[in-house]
Amino acid sequence: MTIPRHFADEPTALPGWRFSVAPMMDWTDRHCRAFHRALSGRARLYTEMVTTGAVIHGDRDRLLGLSPVEHPVAVQLGGSKPTDLAEAARIAEGFGYDEINLNVGCPSDRVQEGRFGACLMREPGLVGECVAAMKAAVRVPVTVKCRIGVDDQDPEAALDALAGAVVAAGVDGLVVHARKAWLQGLSPKENRDVPPLDYDRAARLKRARPSLPLAVNGGLKTLAEVQARLGEVDGAMVGRAAYMEPALLLGVDPLLFGVPAPAADPFAALEAFEPYVAGVLQSGERLHAVTRHMLGLFNGRPGSRAFRRHLSTHGMRAEADLDTLRTAVGLVSRDRGDARVAA
């Protein structure tokens, strides 16, 4: 992969690794990623997790299609068979993704039944084989997103074993969700909040392996919290906060990369995003396919509730168009700056 010149001063060979938006099922689809790119030119974006079976046998254009505006963008794969992961990685690389990421952190029942996700924390040797197979199949970076352990595992031993296996296989980076996953007794939703965060565990791994590009994930809600973590590791990955409060992303480029944001404020960002929305409508998709991802954009401003209500009702209709979006935006006050951008 050719690294754009303006990324040359980053701490790793992964553009945007300093800040990324986490892969989130049902949320980070292609329209969400294009919208997020209108707010940050530098953040690294991730797809929803896609399984190897779906990539190999399913509708690849629907699963893997992306817009050129999304770069740098990574695809997250779910699987545990090295040969299947290698084939899926080759296919994804062909679609133009800048990184292949292996999911070793999702705790849902579905992934456990398929022997992938967080349960792979118990099989670091297999994860290493998977990484080696993907590395042999593609030229773009291959990374892993994991937990610090599962169930009654000791996080010190579990994370060290996983890191050792993937480093030996040539991994290009590791994203550590700094919580255990409890595969028995907690739901996937509870696994996002209940297990305590242990950022220090990720920091200890970085100190032990200084040459391993390492990003931390889990519980980060503001850019101030991100900046605090960047004193210990190479990157930070933000999930729900970036989705529910997307205006946060307007602060990423100036605060974390030292360059101007793509737009001066959320209003300017949506205006610049209109051609993309028009293209989606022209393709036959409904407005809601895009606007469902932007409902939190004006949180904290007078009129934000009216904005959400208008898009949640009128935006669902078959005849909804750009004027529907413009009307919703017109309900929001422009008189007040959004303090969340710099929070």
PENOR-V797740 format. One record per residue. N is the residue number from 0. PHI is phi as a letter, one per 30 degrees, with the letter a starting at -180 (NA if undefined). BURIAL is I if it has 16 or more other ideal C-beta (glycine too) atoms within 10 Angstrom, else O. Layout:
n->(N:N)
phi->(PHI:PHI)
burial->(BURIAL:BURIAL)
This chain:
n->(0:1:2:3:4:5:6:7:8:9:10:11:12:13:14:15:16:17:18:19:20:21:22:23:24:25:26:27:28:29:30:31:32:33:34:35:36:37:38:39:40:41:42:43:44:45:46:47:48:49:50:51:52:53:54:55:56:57:58:59:60:61:62:63:64:65:66:67:68:69:70:71:72:73:74:75:76:77:78:79:80:81:82:83:84:85:86:87:88:89:90:91:92:93:94:95:96:97:98:99:100:101:102:103:104:105:106:107:108:109:110:111:112:113:114:115:116:117:118:119:120:121:122:123:124:125:126:127:128:129:130:131:132:133:134:135:136:137:138:139:140:141:142:143:144:145:146:147:148:149:150:151:152:153:154:155:156:157:158:159:160:161:162:163:164:165:166:167:168:169:170:171:172:173:174:175:176:177:178:179:180:181:182:183:184:185:186:187:188:189:190:191:192:193:194:195:196:197:198:199:200:201:202:203:204:205:206:207:208:209:210:211:212:213:214:215:216:217:218:219:220:221:222:223:224:225:226:227:228:229:230:231:232:233:234:235:236:237:238:239:240:241:242:243:244:245:246:247:248:249:250:251:252:253:254:255:256:257:258:259:260:261:262:263:264:265:266:267:268:269:270:271:272:273:274:275:276:277:278:279:280:281:282:283:284:285:286:287:288:289:290:291:292:293:294:295:296:297:298:299:300:301:302:303:304:305:306:307:308:309:310:311:312:313:314:315:316:317:318:319:320:321:322:323:324:325:326:327:328:329:330:331:332:333:334:335:336:337:338:339:340:341:342)
phi->(NA:d:d:e:e:d:c:d:c:d:d:b:d:c:e:i:e:d:b:b:c:d:d:b:e:i:c:d:d:d:d:d:d:d:d:d:d:d:c:b:d:c:e:d:c:b:d:d:d:b:d:d:d:d:d:d:c:c:d:d:d:d:d:c:e:b:c:e:d:d:d:d:b:c:c:c:c:c:l:b:c:e:d:d:d:d:d:d:d:d:d:d:e:d:d:j:d:d:a:c:c:c:d:b:b:d:c:d:d:d:d:d:d:c:h:b:i:d:d:d:e:d:b:e:d:d:d:d:d:d:d:d:d:d:d:d:c:b:c:d:d:c:b:b:c:b:c:d:l:b:h:c:d:d:e:d:d:d:d:d:d:d:d:d:d:d:d:d:d:j:e:c:l:b:c:c:d:d:b:d:c:c:d:b:j:b:d:e:d:d:d:d:b:d:d:d:d:b:d:d:d:d:d:d:d:d:d:d:b:d:d:d:e:b:c:c:b:j:i:d:c:b:d:d:d:d:d:d:d:d:d:c:b:d:a:b:c:c:c:e:d:d:d:d:b:d:d:e:d:d:d:d:d:d:d:c:b:i:b:d:d:d:b:d:a:d:d:d:d:d:d:d:d:e:e:d:d:d:d:d:d:d:d:j:d:d:e:e:e:c:d:d:d:c:d:c:d:c:e:j:c:e:j:d:d:d:e:d:d:d:d:d:c:d:d:d:d:d:d:e:b:d:d:d:d:d:d:d:d:d:d:c:d:c:d:b:d:c:d:d:d:c:d)
burial->(I:O:O:O:O:O:I:O:O:I:O:I:O:I:I:I:I:I:I:I:I:I:I:I:O:O:I:I:I:I:I:I:I:I:I:I:I:I:I:I:I:I:I:I:I:I:I:I:I:I:I:I:O:I:I:O:O:O:O:I:O:O:I:I:O:I:I:O:O:I:I:I:I:I:I:I:I:I:I:I:I:I:O:I:I:I:I:I:I:O:I:I:I:O:O:I:I:I:I:I:I:I:I:I:I:I:I:I:O:O:I:I:O:I:O:I:I:I:I:I:I:I:I:I:O:I:I:I:I:I:I:I:I:I:I:O:I:I:O:I:I:I:I:I:I:I:I:I:I:I:I:O:I:O:I:O:O:I:I:I:I:I:I:O:I:I:O:O:I:O:I:I:I:I:I:I:I:I:I:I:I:I:I:O:O:I:O:I:O:O:I:I:O:O:I:O:I:I:I:O:I:I:I:I:I:I:O:O:O:O:O:I:I:I:I:I:I:I:I:I:I:I:I:O:I:I:O:O:I:I:O:I:I:I:I:I:I:I:I:O:I:I:I:O:I:I:I:I:I:I:I:I:I:I:I:I:I:O:O:O:I:I:I:O:O:I:I:O:I:I:O:O:I:O:O:I:I:O:O:I:I:O:O:O:O:I:I:I:I:I:I:I:I:I:I:I:I:I:I:O:I:O:I:I:O:O:I:I:O:I:I:O:O:I:I:O:O:O:O:I:O:O:O:I:I:O:O:I:I:O:I:I:O:O:O:O:O:I:O:I:I:O:I)
